Amino acid sequence: MKPLAIRTAAAPAPGGHYSQAIVSGGLVFVSGQLSIDPVSGERRTGPIAQQTEMVLKNLAAILLASGSDLGHVLKTTIFIADISLWGEVNEVYARVFGEHRPARSVVPTKELHYGFLIELEAIAAVKSA
């Protein structure tokens, strides 16, 4: 089965040679999402809580276009520009995911592209028909 590249206008367009997500073998592999408004293309570089909200909103839109949703996320990797921001990120993350607790890695980085404070990638299962 050939992997299916996902493209939805409900999430930011790729800024390079990659897909928003790839579906293969019943799994969705979502590329790293930044805090970019999908309609205006505006980079939302405000407070970390707002950036986290936008990143998760973009993730949810890509998952929907892929035949999945937040409840089917298996693993996330979160890159943050400063580990001191982790508490605020985790608060938003926990509220959005609710009782669902995917496996997760948190990677502090020195800096992220364009001055963003967070980037998140995910692996999810496709919902059963």
OpenMM code with the backbone's topology and positions (N, CA, C; nanometers):
from openmm import Vec3, app, unit

residues = "MET LYS PRO LEU ALA ILE ARG THR ALA ALA ALA PRO ALA PRO GLY GLY HIS TYR SER GLN ALA ILE VAL SER GLY GLY LEU VAL PHE VAL SER GLY GLN LEU SER ILE ASP PRO VAL SER GLY GLU ARG ARG THR GLY PRO ILE ALA GLN GLN THR GLU MET VAL LEU LYS ASN LEU ALA ALA ILE LEU LEU ALA SER GLY SER ASP LEU GLY HIS VAL LEU LYS THR THR ILE PHE ILE ALA ASP ILE SER LEU TRP GLY GLU VAL ASN GLU VAL TYR ALA ARG VAL PHE GLY GLU HIS ARG PRO ALA ARG SER VAL VAL PRO THR LYS GLU LEU HIS TYR GLY PHE LEU ILE GLU LEU GLU ALA ILE ALA ALA VAL LYS SER ALA".split()
positions = [
    Vec3(0.0839, -0.1192, 0.0000),
    Vec3(0.0000, 0.0000, 0.0000),
    Vec3(0.0877, 0.1245, 0.0000),
    Vec3(0.0609, 0.2134, -0.0911),
    Vec3(0.1381, 0.3361, -0.1029),
    Vec3(0.0955, 0.4345, 0.0062),
    Vec3(0.1909, 0.4974, 0.0752),
    Vec3(0.1557, 0.5969, 0.1769),
    Vec3(0.0747, 0.7114, 0.1160),
    Vec3(-0.0185, 0.7630, 0.1935),
    Vec3(-0.1054, 0.8720, 0.1502),
    Vec3(-0.0594, 1.0023, 0.2148),
    Vec3(-0.0232, 1.1007, 0.1330),
    Vec3(0.0156, 1.2319, 0.1836),
    Vec3(-0.1113, 1.3118, 0.2134),
    Vec3(-0.1154, 1.3749, 0.3295),
    Vec3(-0.2307, 1.4532, 0.3731),
    Vec3(-0.2043, 1.6011, 0.3510),
    Vec3(-0.3090, 1.6692, 0.3025),
    Vec3(-0.3029, 1.8150, 0.2842),
    Vec3(-0.4406, 1.8707, 0.3163),
    Vec3(-0.4471, 1.9575, 0.4185),
    Vec3(-0.5720, 2.0238, 0.4533),
    Vec3(-0.5487, 2.1731, 0.4713),
    Vec3(-0.6422, 2.2529, 0.4238),
    Vec3(-0.6341, 2.3987, 0.4410),
    Vec3(-0.6662, 2.4392, 0.5842),
    Vec3(-0.7125, 2.3446, 0.6658),
    Vec3(-0.7464, 2.3736, 0.8053),
    Vec3(-0.6234, 2.3767, 0.8958),
    Vec3(-0.5060, 2.3519, 0.8381),
    Vec3(-0.3792, 2.3587, 0.9114),
    Vec3(-0.2785, 2.4312, 0.8225),
    Vec3(-0.1709, 2.4835, 0.8820),
    Vec3(-0.0720, 2.5575, 0.8018),
    Vec3(-0.0137, 2.4733, 0.6887),
    Vec3(0.0040, 2.5362, 0.5752),
    Vec3(0.0666, 2.4696, 0.4610),
    Vec3(0.2122, 2.4386, 0.4944),
    Vec3(0.2647, 2.3283, 0.4444),
    Vec3(0.4055, 2.2979, 0.4675),
    Vec3(0.4942, 2.4109, 0.4146),
    Vec3(0.5979, 2.4411, 0.4910),
    Vec3(0.6904, 2.5476, 0.4530),
    Vec3(0.8126, 2.4950, 0.3807),
    Vec3(0.8113, 2.3700, 0.3425),
    Vec3(0.9249, 2.3093, 0.2759),
    Vec3(0.8832, 2.1807, 0.2078),
    Vec3(0.9795, 2.0959, 0.1826),
    Vec3(0.9569, 1.9711, 0.1088),
    Vec3(0.9130, 1.8599, 0.2043),
    Vec3(0.7886, 1.8678, 0.2518),
    Vec3(0.7317, 1.7665, 0.3399),
    Vec3(0.5802, 1.7751, 0.3345),
    Vec3(0.5131, 1.6748, 0.3903),
    Vec3(0.3676, 1.6712, 0.3978),
    Vec3(0.3238, 1.7065, 0.5393),
    Vec3(0.2015, 1.7551, 0.5524),
    Vec3(0.1473, 1.7797, 0.6858),
    Vec3(0.1442, 1.6482, 0.7638),
    Vec3(0.1092, 1.5409, 0.6945),
    Vec3(0.1077, 1.4077, 0.7548),
    Vec3(0.1154, 1.3039, 0.6440),
    Vec3(0.1505, 1.1837, 0.6853),
    Vec3(0.1513, 1.0674, 0.5972),
    Vec3(0.0703, 0.9582, 0.6669),
    Vec3(-0.0184, 0.8935, 0.5922),
    Vec3(-0.0942, 0.7804, 0.6439),
    Vec3(-0.0394, 0.6544, 0.5780),
    Vec3(-0.0026, 0.5578, 0.6626),
    Vec3(0.0506, 0.4316, 0.6116),
    Vec3(0.0295, 0.3242, 0.7177),
    Vec3(-0.0141, 0.2065, 0.6749),
    Vec3(-0.0284, 0.0941, 0.7654),
    Vec3(-0.1211, 0.1211, 0.8828),
    Vec3(-0.2242, 0.2010, 0.8624),
    Vec3(-0.3192, 0.2303, 0.9693),
    Vec3(-0.2705, 0.3333, 1.0698),
    Vec3(-0.1565, 0.3963, 1.0398),
    Vec3(-0.1014, 0.4989, 1.1282),
    Vec3(-0.0915, 0.6323, 1.0565),
    Vec3(-0.1007, 0.7394, 1.1346),
    Vec3(-0.0845, 0.8757, 1.0841),
    Vec3(0.0422, 0.9328, 1.1475),
    Vec3(0.1337, 0.9777, 1.0646),
    Vec3(0.2573, 1.0398, 1.1099),
    Vec3(0.2477, 1.1893, 1.0785),
    Vec3(0.2293, 1.2705, 1.1828),
    Vec3(0.2080, 1.4144, 1.1648),
    Vec3(0.3408, 1.4878, 1.1803),
    Vec3(0.3737, 1.5695, 1.0809),
    Vec3(0.4945, 1.6510, 1.0865),
    Vec3(0.4852, 1.7525, 1.1996),
    Vec3(0.6006, 1.8028, 1.2404),
    Vec3(0.6064, 1.9018, 1.3472),
    Vec3(0.5184, 2.0224, 1.3160),
    Vec3(0.4339, 2.0576, 1.4118),
    Vec3(0.3426, 2.1701, 1.3958),
    Vec3(0.3885, 2.2881, 1.4803),
    Vec3(0.3838, 2.4047, 1.4180),
    Vec3(0.4187, 2.5305, 1.4844),
    Vec3(0.2928, 2.6122, 1.5059),
    Vec3(0.3052, 2.7186, 1.5800),
    Vec3(0.1919, 2.8056, 1.6115),
    Vec3(0.1692, 2.9047, 1.4971),
    Vec3(0.1112, 2.8522, 1.3888),
    Vec3(0.0828, 2.9333, 1.2697),
    Vec3(-0.0668, 2.9258, 1.2425),
    Vec3(-0.1294, 3.0399, 1.2248),
    Vec3(-0.2719, 3.0447, 1.1923),
    Vec3(-0.2898, 2.9935, 1.0500),
    Vec3(-0.3717, 2.8891, 1.0303),
    Vec3(-0.3849, 2.8305, 0.8969),
    Vec3(-0.4565, 2.9199, 0.7965),
    Vec3(-0.5383, 3.0121, 0.8436),
    Vec3(-0.6128, 3.1004, 0.7531),
    Vec3(-0.5265, 3.2171, 0.7076),
    Vec3(-0.4669, 3.2876, 0.8040),
    Vec3(-0.3902, 3.4078, 0.7708),
    Vec3(-0.2432, 3.3787, 0.7419),
    Vec3(-0.1939, 3.2640, 0.7894),
    Vec3(-0.0518, 3.2345, 0.7765),
    Vec3(0.0325, 3.3071, 0.8799),
    Vec3(-0.0331, 3.3778, 0.9708),
    Vec3(0.0368, 3.4561, 1.0731),
    Vec3(0.1089, 3.3643, 1.1717),
    Vec3(0.2323, 3.3990, 1.2024),
    Vec3(0.3087, 3.3279, 1.3044),
    Vec3(0.2650, 3.3811, 1.4400),
    Vec3(0.2089, 3.2961, 1.5213),
    Vec3(0.1616, 3.3350, 1.6545),
    Vec3(0.2726, 3.3080, 1.7550),
    Vec3(0.3499, 3.4103, 1.7857),
    Vec3(0.4655, 3.3942, 1.8738),
    Vec3(0.4407, 3.4562, 2.0110),
    Vec3(0.3163, 3.4581, 2.0535),
    Vec3(0.2808, 3.5121, 2.1845),
    Vec3(0.3177, 3.4166, 2.2963),
    Vec3(0.2467, 3.4264, 2.4089),
    Vec3(0.2756, 3.3424, 2.5256),
    Vec3(0.2671, 3.1927, 2.4935),
    Vec3(0.3417, 3.1137, 2.5680),
    Vec3(0.3513, 2.9696, 2.5428),
    Vec3(0.2157, 2.9007, 2.5480),
    Vec3(0.1270, 2.9413, 2.6367),
    Vec3(-0.0050, 2.8769, 2.6438),
    Vec3(-0.0815, 2.8976, 2.5130),
    Vec3(-0.0754, 3.0172, 2.4569),
    Vec3(-0.1438, 3.0444, 2.3298),
    Vec3(-0.0793, 2.9677, 2.2156),
    Vec3(0.0529, 2.9595, 2.2152),
    Vec3(0.1211, 2.8829, 2.1104),
    Vec3(0.0840, 2.7345, 2.1198),
    Vec3(0.0768, 2.6830, 2.2416),
    Vec3(0.0410, 2.5425, 2.2605),
    Vec3(-0.1006, 2.5156, 2.2108),
    Vec3(-0.1935, 2.6058, 2.2401),
    Vec3(-0.3321, 2.5932, 2.1917),
    Vec3(-0.3344, 2.5847, 2.0387),
    Vec3(-0.2619, 2.6742, 1.9720),
    Vec3(-0.2616, 2.6776, 1.8250),
    Vec3(-0.1988, 2.5510, 1.7675),
    Vec3(-0.0901, 2.5057, 1.8270),
    Vec3(-0.0238, 2.3836, 1.7800),
    Vec3(-0.1197, 2.2646, 1.7903),
    Vec3(-0.1903, 2.2536, 1.9013),
    Vec3(-0.2829, 2.1419, 1.9199),
    Vec3(-0.4052, 2.1542, 1.8297),
    Vec3(-0.4476, 2.2761, 1.8017),
    Vec3(-0.5578, 2.2970, 1.7075),
    Vec3(-0.5154, 2.2514, 1.5675),
    Vec3(-0.3942, 2.2858, 1.5272),
    Vec3(-0.3427, 2.2436, 1.3972),
    Vec3(-0.3282, 2.0923, 1.3906),
    Vec3(-0.2790, 2.0325, 1.4990),
    Vec3(-0.2689, 1.8873, 1.5059),
    Vec3(-0.4060, 1.8234, 1.4871),
    Vec3(-0.5061, 1.8720, 1.5584),
    Vec3(-0.6414, 1.8156, 1.5501),
    Vec3(-0.6958, 1.8241, 1.4077),
    Vec3(-0.6705, 1.9346, 1.3383),
    Vec3(-0.7192, 1.9513, 1.2007),
    Vec3(-0.6536, 1.8512, 1.1057),
    Vec3(-0.5254, 1.8305, 1.1220),
    Vec3(-0.4544, 1.7350, 1.0366),
    Vec3(-0.5011, 1.5929, 1.0655),
    Vec3(-0.5208, 1.5613, 1.1929),
    Vec3(-0.5702, 1.4286, 1.2280),
    Vec3(-0.7081, 1.4040, 1.1675),
    Vec3(-0.7955, 1.5024, 1.1751),
    Vec3(-0.9294, 1.4903, 1.1178),
    Vec3(-0.9209, 1.4610, 0.9676),
    Vec3(-0.8344, 1.5346, 0.8978),
    Vec3(-0.8175, 1.5141, 0.7532),
    Vec3(-0.7558, 1.3777, 0.7220),
    Vec3(-0.6928, 1.3173, 0.8218),
    Vec3(-0.6258, 1.1888, 0.8052),
    Vec3(-0.7122, 1.0698, 0.8456),
    Vec3(-0.8348, 1.0978, 0.8923),
    Vec3(-0.9212, 0.9901, 0.9385),
    Vec3(-0.8930, 0.9486, 1.0819),
    Vec3(-0.8428, 1.0423, 1.1604),
    Vec3(-0.8097, 1.0153, 1.2991),
    Vec3(-0.8593, 1.1313, 1.3852),
    Vec3(-0.8195, 1.1320, 1.5112),
    Vec3(-0.8524, 1.2427, 1.6010),
    Vec3(-0.7596, 1.2382, 1.7217),
    Vec3(-0.7732, 1.3361, 1.8112),
    Vec3(-0.6846, 1.3443, 1.9275),
    Vec3(-0.6946, 1.2205, 2.0164),
    Vec3(-0.8099, 1.1580, 2.0212),
    Vec3(-0.8288, 1.0387, 2.1020),
    Vec3(-0.7569, 0.9163, 2.0486),
    Vec3(-0.7048, 0.9248, 1.9273),
    Vec3(-0.6317, 0.8134, 1.8671),
    Vec3(-0.4809, 0.8386, 1.8604),
    Vec3(-0.4360, 0.9483, 1.9227),
    Vec3(-0.2928, 0.9774, 1.9248),
    Vec3(-0.2225, 0.8736, 2.0120),
    Vec3(-0.1173, 0.8161, 1.9583),
    Vec3(-0.0394, 0.7149, 2.0293),
    Vec3(0.0840, 0.7737, 2.0961),
    Vec3(0.1475, 0.8728, 2.0292),
    Vec3(0.2755, 0.9266, 2.0762),
    Vec3(0.2912, 1.0693, 2.0283),
    Vec3(0.3381, 1.1564, 2.1151),
    Vec3(0.3751, 1.2915, 2.0748),
    Vec3(0.5203, 1.3165, 2.1129),
    Vec3(0.5835, 1.4017, 2.0363),
    Vec3(0.7154, 1.4544, 2.0712),
    Vec3(0.7002, 1.6058, 2.0719),
    Vec3(0.7361, 1.6654, 2.1834),
    Vec3(0.7205, 1.8089, 2.2009),
    Vec3(0.8585, 1.8712, 2.2176),
    Vec3(0.8879, 1.9670, 2.1327),
    Vec3(1.0126, 2.0425, 2.1407),
    Vec3(0.9777, 2.1787, 2.2008),
    Vec3(1.0466, 2.2176, 2.3074),
    Vec3(1.0209, 2.3483, 2.3675),
    Vec3(1.1525, 2.4246, 2.3812),
    Vec3(1.1428, 2.5556, 2.3628),
    Vec3(1.2607, 2.6408, 2.3599),
    Vec3(1.3255, 2.6582, 2.4970),
    Vec3(1.2519, 2.6302, 2.6031),
    Vec3(1.3052, 2.6454, 2.7387),
    Vec3(1.2268, 2.5532, 2.8314),
    Vec3(1.2950, 2.4675, 2.9025),
    Vec3(1.2278, 2.3699, 2.9888),
    Vec3(1.1450, 2.4382, 3.0976),
    Vec3(1.1750, 2.5619, 3.1300),
    Vec3(1.0965, 2.6333, 3.2311),
    Vec3(0.9533, 2.6582, 3.1840),
    Vec3(0.9265, 2.6439, 3.0540),
    Vec3(0.7925, 2.6623, 2.9977),
    Vec3(0.7070, 2.5369, 3.0116),
    Vec3(0.7687, 2.4262, 3.0546),
    Vec3(0.7009, 2.2987, 3.0515),
    Vec3(0.5700, 2.2961, 3.1302),
    Vec3(0.5642, 2.3570, 3.2456),
    Vec3(0.4433, 2.3549, 3.3276),
    Vec3(0.3230, 2.4104, 3.2535),
    Vec3(0.3407, 2.5223, 3.1860),
    Vec3(0.2306, 2.5837, 3.1100),
    Vec3(0.1911, 2.4971, 2.9905),
    Vec3(0.2889, 2.4395, 2.9223),
    Vec3(0.2608, 2.3511, 2.8090),
    Vec3(0.1803, 2.2310, 2.8570),
    Vec3(0.2252, 2.1693, 2.9644),
    Vec3(0.1596, 2.0495, 3.0164),
    Vec3(0.0164, 2.0777, 3.0601),
    Vec3(-0.0072, 2.1957, 3.1139),
    Vec3(-0.1422, 2.2345, 3.1572),
    Vec3(-0.2384, 2.2380, 3.0387),
    Vec3(-0.1979, 2.3031, 2.9306),
    Vec3(-0.2819, 2.3107, 2.8103),
    Vec3(-0.2967, 2.1720, 2.7491),
    Vec3(-0.1881, 2.0997, 2.7368),
    Vec3(-0.1865, 1.9651, 2.6794),
    Vec3(-0.2843, 1.8741, 2.7545),
    Vec3(-0.2784, 1.8767, 2.8866),
    Vec3(-0.3654, 1.7916, 2.9684),
    Vec3(-0.5125, 1.8297, 2.9502),
    Vec3(-0.5406, 1.9577, 2.9417),
    Vec3(-0.6786, 2.0019, 2.9213),
    Vec3(-0.7308, 1.9568, 2.7854),
    Vec3(-0.6510, 1.9705, 2.6817),
    Vec3(-0.6940, 1.9348, 2.5462),
    Vec3(-0.7099, 1.7826, 2.5319),
    Vec3(-0.6166, 1.7050, 2.5847),
    Vec3(-0.6232, 1.5598, 2.5710),
    Vec3(-0.7169, 1.4955, 2.6733),
    Vec3(-0.7479, 1.5644, 2.7800),
    Vec3(-0.8394, 1.5103, 2.8800),
    Vec3(-0.7880, 1.3810, 2.9394),
    Vec3(-0.8746, 1.2804, 2.9452),
    Vec3(-0.8381, 1.1515, 3.0048),
    Vec3(-0.7435, 1.0696, 2.9172),
    Vec3(-0.7360, 1.1022, 2.7884),
    Vec3(-0.6463, 1.0299, 2.6980),
    Vec3(-0.5022, 1.0710, 2.7279),
    Vec3(-0.4153, 0.9740, 2.7447),
    Vec3(-0.2754, 1.0006, 2.7792),
    Vec3(-0.1814, 0.9290, 2.6821),
    Vec3(-0.1525, 0.9910, 2.5673),
    Vec3(-0.0594, 0.9275, 2.4733),
    Vec3(0.0811, 0.9186, 2.5339),
    Vec3(0.1620, 0.8286, 2.4825),
    Vec3(0.3044, 0.8294, 2.5171),
    Vec3(0.3601, 0.9644, 2.4716),
    Vec3(0.4644, 1.0118, 2.5412),
    Vec3(0.5106, 1.1475, 2.5101),
    Vec3(0.6578, 1.1624, 2.5437),
    Vec3(0.7264, 1.2401, 2.4619),
    Vec3(0.8634, 1.2832, 2.4906),
    Vec3(0.8654, 1.4347, 2.4862),
    Vec3(0.9465, 1.4938, 2.5736),
    Vec3(0.9649, 1.6383, 2.5760),
    Vec3(1.1134, 1.6648, 2.5543),
    Vec3(1.1427, 1.7478, 2.4540),
    Vec3(1.2811, 1.7751, 2.4186),
    Vec3(1.3071, 1.9253, 2.4293),
    Vec3(1.3806, 1.9680, 2.5327),
    Vec3(1.4168, 2.1097, 2.5395),
    Vec3(1.5212, 2.1403, 2.4316),
    Vec3(1.5037, 2.2519, 2.3659),
    Vec3(1.5974, 2.2936, 2.2613),
    Vec3(1.6462, 2.4344, 2.2914),
    Vec3(1.7533, 2.4709, 2.2305),
    Vec3(1.8052, 2.6063, 2.2520),
    Vec3(1.7118, 2.7086, 2.1894),
    Vec3(1.6674, 2.6797, 2.0687),
    Vec3(1.5746, 2.7694, 2.0002),
    Vec3(1.5028, 2.6926, 1.8905),
    Vec3(1.3880, 2.7462, 1.8497),
    Vec3(1.3098, 2.6869, 1.7418),
    Vec3(1.3000, 2.7874, 1.6277),
    Vec3(1.2638, 2.7385, 1.5113),
    Vec3(1.2504, 2.8189, 1.3910),
    Vec3(1.1625, 2.9418, 1.4140),
    Vec3(1.2014, 3.0563, 1.3613),
    Vec3(1.1240, 3.1811, 1.3652),
    Vec3(1.0928, 3.2314, 1.5059),
    Vec3(1.1629, 3.1827, 1.6070),
    Vec3(1.1387, 3.2289, 1.7424),
    Vec3(1.0208, 3.1635, 1.8121),
    Vec3(0.9660, 3.0544, 1.7555),
    Vec3(0.8580, 2.9835, 1.8224),
    Vec3(0.9102, 2.9215, 1.9513),
    Vec3(0.8184, 2.8971, 2.0443),
    Vec3(0.8537, 2.8375, 2.1729),
    Vec3(0.8216, 2.6889, 2.1799),
    Vec3(0.7402, 2.6387, 2.0849),
    Vec3(0.6977, 2.4989, 2.0870),
    Vec3(0.6786, 2.4464, 1.9449),
    Vec3(0.7127, 2.3202, 1.9270),
    Vec3(0.6806, 2.2449, 1.8057),
    Vec3(0.6398, 2.1059, 1.8514),
    Vec3(0.5369, 2.0500, 1.7887),
    Vec3(0.4850, 1.9196, 1.8304),
    Vec3(0.4622, 1.8321, 1.7084),
    Vec3(0.5103, 1.7063, 1.7162),
    Vec3(0.4818, 1.6066, 1.6137),
    Vec3(0.4113, 1.4909, 1.6811),
    Vec3(0.3396, 1.4108, 1.6017),
    Vec3(0.2591, 1.3043, 1.6610),
    Vec3(0.2470, 1.1832, 1.5695),
    Vec3(0.2172, 1.0710, 1.6319),
    Vec3(0.1816, 0.9482, 1.5622),
    Vec3(0.0451, 0.9074, 1.6191),
    Vec3(-0.0485, 0.8780, 1.5292),
    Vec3(-0.1839, 0.8400, 1.5710),
    Vec3(-0.2303, 0.7194, 1.4905),
    Vec3(-0.3302, 0.6516, 1.5434),
    Vec3(-0.3935, 0.5429, 1.4707),
    Vec3(-0.5096, 0.6008, 1.3884),
    Vec3(-0.5334, 0.5438, 1.2709),
    Vec3(-0.6510, 0.5806, 1.1924),
    Vec3(-0.7716, 0.5186, 1.2625),
    Vec3(-0.8816, 0.5940, 1.2693),
    Vec3(-1.0026, 0.5399, 1.3320),
    Vec3(-1.0558, 0.4243, 1.2477),
    Vec3(-1.1080, 0.3233, 1.3139),
    Vec3(-1.1681, 0.2101, 1.2454),
    Vec3(-1.2975, 0.2530, 1.1791),
    Vec3(-1.3249, 0.1963, 1.0628),
    Vec3(-1.4455, 0.2313, 0.9887),
    Vec3(-1.5691, 0.1702, 1.0541),
] * unit.nanometer
topology = app.Topology()
chain = topology.addChain("A")
for resn in residues:
    res = topology.addResidue(resn, chain)
    for name in ("N", "CA", "C"):
        topology.addAtom(name, app.Element.getBySymbol(name[0]), res)
